[in-house]
Amino acid sequence: MRQPMKTFVILSLLATTATVDSFAYAPNFITKIIQEESGIEPAIDADENPAASISRIKTRFPPEPNGYLHLGHAKAVSFNFAVARMFHGTCNMRMDDTNPSKEDDEYVASILEDVKWIQAGLFEGAAPWDGHVKKTSDYFDVIYECAEALIKSGDAYVDSLSADEMREYRGTLTEPGKDSPYRSRTVAESLDLFRKMKDGDCEEGEHVLRAKIDMASPNINMRDPALYRIKHESHQETGDKWCIYPMYDFSHPIADALEGVTHSLCTLEFEDHRPFYIWTVEKLLPTGLIDAEPRQIEFSRLNIQNTVLSKRKLIGLVEEGHVDGWDDPRMPTISGMRRRGVPPSALRLFCERMGISKADSNIAFSALEDCIRLEMDDSCERAFAVLQPLKLTIENWTGALEEFVAPRHPKKDEMGDRKIPFGKELFIERTDFFDLEGPEGKANSGKAPKGYKRLLPGGMVRLRYAYVVQCNEIIRDPATQEPLELKCTYFPDTRAGVTPDGMQRVKGIIHWVEASNGIKCKVNQYDRLFLAEEPGKSTGNHLDDLNPRSLEVLSGVMLEPSVADDAMRVIAEIEDASKDSKTLYASSLAYQFERSGYFALDKDSTGRDNLVFNRVSTLRDTWGADAKANEKEIRTRGQSAGVDQKTPTRGGSGSVVEDARRVAFQTATILEAGPHPEADSLLVCKVDCGDVAEDGSAAPRTVVAGLAGKVAIEDIVGKQVVAVTNLKPAKMRGIESTAMLLAASDDSGGAEKVELLMVPEGVPNGELLNLEGKEDSAPDTMMKSKGALKAFDRVKAALRVNGDGEATWVDDASAHRLVTTKGPVKTDSLKDTIIQ
């Protein structure tokens, strides 16, 4: 067992079910809740708390079988199973198969395979989950009975509104919904209609079953949510038995209760759904149809930079040919990670290090790579592989081949040794020779790079485990002058690290492969799939940020022969296992190719003459060093596509648009305002900014403003103000704000005084304001790139109210009033102060 590092405990992959991986053992708010509720002390060893062997703690992992699992799911898998082990409970594996139009047995198989792989080494038996694989469809009969029970108790009704009508009746974040005219249906009528829905007598969309809760609830999820919808589709498990299917929010708590799940651990997007989860359980417990009361607890999901986890975007990458399938080693899918060679222990360690909280974060991809390196450094054998071969001939070698014995791992004697042949003709890395007399030397003024200790013309270098050699002659390509072969001499008395008397110690040490026994193979060098940390943030299209260097294929790589021997053994084991319906992975054979990185055998390898290795990770983080170059490439690509992220142009004139003219200052009227349900300092407003819906009606925006306690609600409703309307929408404590209201602020007198900017009478909503003395405004469609947001910050910092109470923008030379067609924008009483 590896010793603890800093605050992170890492457990061996050889752990059994009696061992709890430290990911769960690190205290967090969920494990503390479970401990307080159950009275069970978390244990590392099963013998530590014998009573815990009868623990009732049960978690579950319930993916929808409509796609492949990705890195975001790895956290949920790890945490649910680890919590169960920590409290000596169990974890169920359940397929949430409530939507037959999107589900497939292919996805079921891949999900089960991925979960087993992530939990590799942490369970005994065939699978890590408790009992057989559960499916929500197993409970369709009971779920249907639950629905009828709610109808009979008056807690559900059949609604016949259309989808558009239901949306209209639902209300908004700032206004309550309205009762459906069908909400008053009698129990008998709803029950009759629901049974007709079940019997196939109704068309899709004709009716839905809804819970009867509260259409005025501030939580939209509690405004009579749908329980069942009609779908005339066959189900992969139940066939044509059903033509109505339960909604996830309804089936979820019922399935949890039926399985005896004690803690339903979900990601944060389900937080607003928890009240309905609780409502469902509380309503059904008295019926006797369920007899357990599971608890839902939410934690933040895993977000990773330089990739995308959206199912829609991942499907696009595959279907549009940007990657070679779901298991492309550049993909963030679990199957992609596995094929690349990422150890499952590294994924678990990564999840552990990220921890469990309710705070959203966007984790650097390098954090995952650090975990990969840590695990692979410990577990991987070492080998020589020359990625870009340059021939080296030892002219004074006269004997037969010689063998050197090298350890398979420098710190683990139990891994044994390997034999490396050595002879007259070798291959070394092209980068281990600096050609002072060739093109690269001329480009560097005939000097070696600073600190260069490897081979130079006339210089010496030590071949690892073997001899010191000296370069005497360079054979060049006549056309390019690039070196093709190095003629060298070796020093016999320098064998195996010896430095003879009278010889200065040679500092440079390089690896090599003997030519006649070396095995040629292909290496796929993978890197991040996207250049940008947040793909698409600058342009709105994540494909614009694809990394053109995410894959480099090296076809002439030379391997030491022991690697080929190991590969042939693994390939044979995989073939034998497949005959017994067992699954082994080519990527289980992984190495540290010395001085190059960590590499794993690819599944496309078929024999000694067709070996393929994938680079899992470099030996150290090289991405950070290239960050500036990556950013430059993003900017260059954007400009070549007609998008200058720093200085956009408008109107085809090619002229640079000043920062202030890029901002959309528009007149708007506040229609409604009320307190934010989750934040005392915020108001939620419905604002008419002049936007028009497809039917020609007004399309008000939701604006969240930090005005609570600073202005009276009755004073601002109906008031015409100035809004910035082309900023990227932002969530303010769970409510998306799609514009910003401008207000003057003055705290010079102690207490802050705030006034919204006032618009002259007669100005229509949506009018675009201009800066007096400047060309007409030419705003960006949306200011969402980093450059645009910085431009807006500069504009905002230069907005002030002058001595006459007029809103102005101040540049280096003068002040420019913010004006409408009816005159300037003003404050009520504040003067000589800031605008924010």
N, C-alpha and C positions, 0 to 999 in steps of 0.2 A: 504493500500500500504506500502510495506516495505521501510524503510529509506535507502538511499544510503550507500554503504559500500566502503570506500576508493574511488577509481575512478570508481567503477562499479555500475551502476544503475540497479536495478532489479524490474521488474514490475509484478504485480499480474497476476495470470492465469485467473482472472475474467475480464481481459480487453476485450473491444469490438473492432470493426473495427475503432472506433474513437481514439483508443490508439495505440501508436507506441512503440514497445518494444525497449529498449535502445540499443540493438545490432546494429540497424541501426543508432540510434541517436548519438552514439559515432563518432565523425568526423573521416573520413578516406579519402584517396585520391580519391576514386570513388564518394563518396557523395559530395565532394567538386567540382569535375568535373560536376556532375549533377546540383548542385546549380548554378555554374557559367554559364553553358549553358542555363539553363531554367529560371534563375532569380527567382526561387521559394525558399523561405526560408524553411528549414526543420522545421516541427511542431510536437509537442507532443500531442496537443489537437486540434481537428477539428475546434473548435471555435476560435482558435488563429489566423487562416488565412482563412477566408471564401472563398477568391478567389481561394484557393488551391483546393477547392472541384471540380473544373473543370479541374484539372491538366491533361495534356496529357501524363505524365510519365507512361511508361508501361515497365515492365520487364517480364521475362518468365523463367520457369523451364522446360527444355526439355530432360528428360532422355530417353535412349533407352530401350524399354521394353524387355530386354533379361536377366534379373536377378533381384535380390532383392537389394533394397537400403541399404547402409551401412553408417557408421559414416561420411565418407568423403562426402556423399551426404547431410548430415544434415546441413553442412555449406552452401552449395549452396541453399538449400531450404530456410533456415532461412534468408540468405542475400537477395535473390531475392524478397521474400515476404515482408521483413522488409523495404527494400528500397522503394518499392511501397507504403507502408503505410506511410513512413516518408514524402514522397512528395505528399501524397494524390492522388496517382495514382492507378494502378491496376497491377496484375501479372497474366499472362496466364499460364495454365497447358497444356503442349504439349507433346505428345508421338512422339519421333523420330523413327517412324516405317518404316525405309527405307531398312531394311535387313530382309526379311521374313524368312530366314533360321534359325534365332536365336531367333525369337520373339514369345511370347505366351500370351494369354489372362490372364493366371495365374499371369504373371508378371505385366500386366497392373493393375489388381485388387489390387495386393499387393502394388504397387507404389502409387496408389491413396489413399489407406488406410494409408500408412506411412506418406504421405504429410499432410493429414488431422490431423493425430495424432501429428506430430511435431508442427503444428500450433494450437493445441488445446487451446481454450480460447482466441484466438486472432481474431476470426471472428464470424460473425453472419450468419445464414442461413446454407445451406447444405454443403458448401465447401469454402475454403479460396480463390480460384482462381476466375478469372473474367469469367463469362459466362460458357459455356459448356467446356468439356475437348476437346482440339484441338488435331489433329493428322497431322503429315506431309503428310500422305496419303490423307488427305482432299484436298491437293493442288497438287496432282500428275498431274492433267490436266494442271494447270497453269505452273507448273515446266517444263512439257514437252514443252509447248508453248515457255517458256523462252529459252529452249535448241535450239529449231528451230530458234528462233530469233537470237541467237548468231551465228548459222551456216550461216544464211542469211546475217549477218553483217560482215562475215569473221572472227569472233572471236572464232570459234569452228570448229572442223573437226572430221571426223570418221577415227580412226586409226586402222590398221589391224596387227600391230606388236603383237607377242606373249608376254606373261607376262615376260618371260626371256629376250626377246629382248627389251622390254620397260625398264626393269631394267638396261640393258646394255647401252641403249641410254640416260638414265637419267643422267649419270655422277655421280660424287661423291661430297663430301663437298669441295674438293680442286680443282676439275676440272669441267668444264662446260659440259652440256649434248650436244647431237647431235640431229639435226632435224630428225624426222621420215621421211622416204621416202614418206609416205602418207600425210605428212603435206601440200603438195602442191595440194591436191585434190581440184577440183573445188567445188564451193558452191553447184551446182546442184548434183554432184556426192555424196558429203557428205550427202546432204539432202535426196537423194534417199536411200542411205544405212541406214541412221538413221531411216527412215520410215520402211524399211524392218526389222531392228532390232525390232522395236515396233510391227510389225505385226507377229513376231515369225518366220521369214524366215531364221534366223541365229542361229548358235550354240553358246553356252556359250563359251566365250573366243575368239570368232572369230573376234569381233570388240569391240571397246569402243569409246565413244564420249569424246574428249578431248578439253579443252580450248586451244586457240592459244595465248600464252603470250610470253615467252622468255625462250628458252632452255639454255641460258647462265646465267640466273639469279643466283646470289649468294644464294638466298633462294630456296631450292629444291622444296618447295611447289608451286612455281610459274613457274616451268618448265612443262608447258602444263599439268596441273593436269586433271585427269579423271573426267568427269561429269556424265556419265551414263555407267552402265555395264549390260550385258545380264544375267538374272537369270530366268530360266524356272521353277518358283516355285509359288505356290498359296500364296496369301497374306491374312492374317487374316481379313483384312477390305475390300479389293477390289477384293478378289477372284482371278479369272484367267484373269482379265481384262488386266493386265500388265505382260510383260515378260522382261521388262527393268526397272531398278530402279535407282534413282538418288543417287549420293554419298552424304554423310553427308555435306561435305564442300560446296557443291553446293546448296543443298536444305536448309541448315541452314539460310543463309542470305535472301533467297527468302521467306521462311516461316515467318521470323522475320518481313520483310517488309510488307507482306500481312496482318499480324496481327496488324500492327501499333506499333510494339515494338520499343521503343526509345533507350533502352540501353540493349544490349545483354551481360550479365555478365558471363564470362567464367573463367575456371581455366587456369593456366599458360601454360599448354601443348598446348593450342590453340593460343599462342602468335604469333608463326611463321606462323599460318594460317590466321592471320588477313589481310595481304595484299591481299589475294585472296578473302576474305569476301568483302573488299572494292572494289576490281576490279569487282566482280560480281554485286554489287549494282550499281556502276557507269555505267557499260555497259547496265544494264537493265532499268534504269530509263528513258532513252529516248524512249524506246519502248512503254511505257505506261502500261506495264504488272504489274509493281509495281509503287507505287507513294510515298513511304516512304523511308527514308534514316537512318536506325538504325545504332547505333555505338557500336562496340564490345570493351569491356574493360576486361582485365584479372587480376586475383588476385591469390594468392598462394592457393594450395589445402591443405586440412587437413590431416596430417600424425600423427599417434598415435603409441607410443611405445608398445611393448609386444602384438602386434596383427598384422594381415595382412589384407590389403584391396584389394588386387588383386583379381579380379573376378575368375581367373583361380584357384588360391590357395583356395579361399573360396569354390568353387565347389568341389575341391579335398577333403577338410575337410569333406564335407557332404557326397559325394559319397563313400569315403573310410571308413566311419564310425567313424571318430575321434570325431565327435559331433553328436547330435541327431536331425539333421535337420536344416533348415535355421533359425528357431526361437529358437534354443538352446540358453539359456541365456548366454553362454560363447561367442557366436558369436558377431562380431561387426556390424551385420546387425541391421537395425532399428527394425525389428520384434523381434530379439533376445533381444535388449535393452528393448523393451516394455514388453516382457514376463518376463524378469528379474525383472522389476518393476521400471526402471529408469523413472522419470517424464519427460515429454516433455519439461517442463520449465528448467530442469537441462541441457538438451542438448542445448537449446537455450542460456542459460547462459554460457555454456562452449564455444560455438561458439563466443559469445560476448567477452569473456575474451581472446580468441586467436587473435581477431582483424582481420583487413583486411589490407594486404600489398602484396608486390611482393616477399617477402623473404620466401624461403622454410624453414620449421622447422619440427622437429620431437618431438611432444608434449608428455610429460610423462602421462601415464594412470592415475596417481594419480591426475592430474589436473582435469580430468573428475570426479573422485571420490569426489574431494573437492566440486565440484558443486552439485553433487548428495546429499552429506551430508547436504549442506547448504539448499537446497530446501526441503529435506525430514525432516530435523530437524524442519523446520517451519510448514510443512503441516501434518506430520504423528502423529496419536494418539499413546499413549504409552500403553504397555501391558507387562504382565509377561509371559515369555516362558522359561522353563527349558530345555536346549538343551541336557545335559547329566545328567539325573536324579539320585539322591541319596536319598533314603527314609529317612525321619526324623520323628520319633514318639515322641510326647509329652506325657510322661508317667503320668504327673499330670493333664492332661486335662480331665475334667469329664463332661463338658457341651455339648450342641448341637453345631451345626455349628454356627459360628459368621460371620458377614459380615463387611467388611471395605469398605469405600467409598474413591476412589482415583480419581484424575483428569485425564481426557483423554489426556490433554496436560498441562504441568506445566505453560505455559505462555499464554494460550488461554482459558479463562473461558467459552467463547461461545461454545466450543466443549463439555462442560458438564462433567459429572462424570461417573464412572463405579463402579460396585459393585464386590468385590473380596471375595469369601467365604474363611473361615479359620476354621481349626479344628484340631483334634488330629493327623492325619497323613498328612504329607506334602512331597513335593519333593523340594530339593534344588540342585544347580549345584554341580556336583562332584568336580569341581575345587574350590568351596567355602569351602571345608574342606581339610585341610592338615593333613594327617595321620602320626603323629610323630612316632607312634609305628609300622607302616606298612612298606612296601617296599620303598615308596617314602621318608619316614622319615629316614630309614637306609641309603638310598643313599645320604642323606644330613646330615649325622652324627648326626641324632636325633634332628636337629634344624629346626625351621621354616625358610622359605626364608626371607631375609632381607626386612623389611617393610610390612610383611604379617599381615593383620588386620582382616582376616576372621576367620572362626571357626577352633579351635584346640581341641584335646582331653582334656576335663576338662575346656575348655575355653568358652567364651560367645560371642555371636554375636546378632545384632538386625535384626529381620525380617522386611523388609520395610513395613511401614504403620501399623505394628502389635506389636509384643512383643519381648523382649529379651529372648533368650533361652540359656541354658548351656548344653554342651555335657557331658553325664555321662558314656555312654557305647557304644562300637562299636561291632556290629555283623558282622563277617567276613565270606568270602568264605573260606571253609576249605582247598581248593586246592591252591588258589592264595594268600590268606590272604588279599585280597582287601576288603574294607568295603562295606557291602550290606545295612546296616541300622544303623542309629544313634539313640540311646535312649537319650532323652533330657528332661529337665524340663523347664517350662516357668515361668516368673515372672509377675503375673497378674497386678501389679501396674506400669508396664512399657508400658502400652498400648499407641499406637499412638504417640510414640516419647518421652514419659515422662521418666525422670530419677528421681526416688524417692530419698529422703534425705538419705544419708548414702551410696548410691551406686555410685561407680565410673562410669563415663560416658563410655558407650561402643562405641568404634570408628567404628568398622566394621558393615556395613549394606549390607545385601544380599537380593535377591529376591527369590520367592518361588511360588509354586502352590499347592493348596489343593488337596489331592489325589482322593477323591471320586467324585469331580466335575471337575477335570482336564480332558482336552480333548487330547487324544494322536494324534499326527500328524507326518508327515515326513517333514524334512527340507533339502533342497539342499543348501549346502554352496559353492558358486561359488567364484572362484578367477581368476586371469589372465590366459588366455589360453596358453600363451607362457612364458617361463622363461626369455628368452633373450629380451632385448629392441628392437633389430633388428633381428627377427627370421631368422635363416639361414645364418647370416653374417659370422659366424665362420666356418661352414662346407659346406655351399652352399645349404643346404636342410633345409627349415624352419621346417619340421616335426621333425628334430633332437632336436628342442628346445621346443617341446610340454611340458607343465607342467603336470606331472603325478598327481599333487594334485589340479588340477583346479576344481575338483568336489569332495566334501565329502558329503555322504548321511547319515543323522541321522534319524533313523526310529522310535525311541521311545521318541520323544520330547513331553513334556507336556505343554499345553496351559491353560491359565485362560479361564473360560467358556465364557466370553464376546466376545472373539475373534471368537469362533465358532458361536456364535449368529450372529455376523456381517458377517461372511463368508457365512452362510446360506442365509442371506438376499441378499447378492451380487449375489450368485449363482442363486437365484430365479429371480432377476432382469435381469440377463443375459439371462435366458431362456425366460422371457417375451419379452425382446427386440428382440430376434432372431425371434419371431413370427411376429414382425412388421418390419422385415428386418433392424433392427437397430443394431449397434455394440457397445457393452460394453465390457470392459476388466476386467478379474479377477484381474489383477495386479493393478487396481485402488484401491483395498483394500490393504493398506500398513501400517506398524507399525514400530515404534522403539521398538523392544523387548529390554527392559531395560537392560543395561550393556552388550548387545550382538551385536547389530547392527540394520540395517534397513532391513526389510523383506516384501515381497509382496506375495499375494495369487497367486498360479499357476493355469493355465487353466485346469490342470488335476484333480483339486479338484472336487469331485462329491457330497459330503455330509459330515455330521458331523463325520462319521466313515472313511472318506477318504479325509482328508485335507492335502494339500501340500503347503509349503511356500518356496520361493526362497530368499536367502540372496542377497540383492542388493548391500550392502556395509557394511564394518565394521564401527564402531563408529569413528575410527581414522585410519590413514595410518599405517598398519602393514607390508606392502610389503617392504618399505624402510629398515626396521630393518632386514629383511631377505635377503637383496640383496646379501650380501657376500655368504650366504649359497646357494642362487640360482646360483651364478657364479660358486661356487665349484661344484654344481651338473652338470652344463653344461660341465665343464672340465672333470669331472669324466665320464660322459656319452660318451664324445668324445673319451676318452682314451679307454673305454671299447669297442668302435666301431673300435678301431685301429687308432684313430687320436689323437696324442699327440700334442696339439696346441702350446706348447712351444718348444719342442725339437723333431721335426719330425725325423724319421729314413728313410734310403734308402737301397735298395739292399738286404733287408732281413738279414743283418748282425746284426741289433739291435744296432749298434753304433750310438752315437749322432752326428748329422751333425752340424758342426760349422756354425755360422751365415753367414759368407761370402760365404760358399759353397752352401748355400741355394738360393743365388741370381743368376739369369740367366743373366750373362754378355755375349752378343752375338754381333758378327760383323754385320754391316748393312750398306746399301748405301742409301743416301738421293736422291730420284728420282726427287722430285719436292718440292718447298717451296713457300709460299706466305703469305701475311698478313692475320691475323684473322679478319673476318668482323666486330667483335664486341669489339675487344681489341687491342689497339695500341701496347702493350708490347709483344704480342704473335705472333708466326709464326705457320702456319699449314703446316705440311710436309707429303709427301708420302714417306714411308721408306720401303725398301726391307730388311726384317729381316731373309730371308731364308725360310719363310713360303710358303707352296705349296697348291694350291687349288686342288679340287677333280679331275679336268681334267689335272693335272700336271703342270699347269701354275703357275707363281709366284703370291702370294697373299700379296701385299704390305699392310702395316699398316698405319693408320693415327696417327700421333704424333703431339701433340700441345706442343710447347716449348717456354719458356720465353726468346727468343733470339732476338726479334725485336729490332733494334737499337744497338745491341751488336755485331752482325756479319752481313756481307753483304750476301744477298741471293745468288748472283752469285758465292760467294766463297764456299758455302756449298753444292749447288746442284751438284750431281755426286761424292760427297766425301764419302769415307768409314769411318764409325765412330763406336763407341761402344754404344749399347743400352741395357737397362734393360728391358727384355721382359716378365717377369712373375709377374708384379705388376697388381693389380686389375684395370681394365679400369676406367678412371675418366673423367667426363665431365668438360671441360675447357671453360667456357662461352658459353655453348650450343653445343660444339663439343667434341665428345668422343675421348680421347687420349688412345691408347692401348700399349704404350711403353714410355720409358724415355731415352732421349739422355744424355750422360755424357759429361761434359765440365769442363775445368779448369778455375778458376776465380781468378783474382788478382786485388785488388783495393788499393794496398799500395801506388801507385803513384797518388792517387786522383781519376781520372776517372777509372771506372772498365774496365778491359780487359778480354775478354772471348775467349777461344779457345776450339773447340771440340777435343776430343781425336782422334788420328790418328792410323790407323791400317797398319801394314806392307803390302807391295804388295804381291799379290798371295793368300791371305786368302779369302776363299769363304764366301758369306753372310750366316749368321746363325751359323757360327762356335762358339761353346761354349768355352769361355775363362776360364783359370784356374789360380790359385794363385801359383806362384812358391814356391816350398818347401812344398806344401800341397797336400793332396789327390785330385784326380780329382773332379771337381764341381759336386754336386748332387742336382740340384735346385728343389724347390717345384714346383708343377704344376702351382700353382698361390699363391702368397703371399697376402692373403686377410683377414686372421684372425687378431685379435688384437696382438696376440703374434708374428705372422709373420711380421706384419708391424713394430712392435717395433724392431724386429731383423734387418729389412732392415734399419731402422733409425740408429741403431748402426753401421751397415756396412758403410752406407753413411758418417757418422761422422768420420770414420777411413780411408777414401779414400784421398790420397794426391799425389801430384807430387813431386818426389824427386829432388835432385840437378842435376841429369842427364836428367831431363824432362820426366821421366818414371812414369807411373801410378802405384801406390802401395796401398796395404792395410796394415795398421800398427796395429799389436796387441801389447800386453803388452811386448813381448820379442823382436820382430823383425819386419822388413818390408818385405812384400811379393809382388813381381812384378806381375802385371796383364799381362799374356802372351798368345799369340796365338801359333799355330804350326810353325809360321814363325818368332817369336820373340816377344819382349815386345811392349806394347801399349805406345805411346808417345804423347807429345804435340809438337807444332811447335816451340815455343820459351819460354813459361812460365816454371818457375822452382820454387821449394820450395813453393808451394801454394796448395790451397784446390781444391777438385773436387766436383762438385755439379750437 
